[in-house]
Amino acid sequence: MARGYNQNNLQPVRSKSEARTRGKTGGKKSGEARRRKKELREHLEALLDGRNGDMTTAEALTMALVEKGLAGDVRAFEVIRDTLGQNPKQVVETEVSGGLELIWQK
């Protein structure tokens, strides 16, 4: 839901052409946002692949994160744990109980 969402600010659509125009405008804005995000992601990936001395930037960032975790930074530890897929919340949510049997057929 968009920021600043307020039920009182919603304007009802008065005709099909107005709905079409709003949809077209929203689609264009959505495409622009996706392109901006893609460009940012590509720039970040290029920077992370770049060399910083004898290791890549990504390796240097990983090393810094591990060092912060070893120094006692709990948030750094949580980021490392979650990145490795060992988040306890995710493990609990994926457990199935009650004798449910799933059979996959191709």
Protein Blocks (a to p, Z undefined) as FASTA:
>chain_A
ZZhiafklpccdfbfklmmmmmmmmmmmmmmmmmmmmmmmmmmmmmmmpcehjacfklmm
mmmmmmmmmnopaklmmmmmmmnopafklmmmmpcehhiacdddZZ
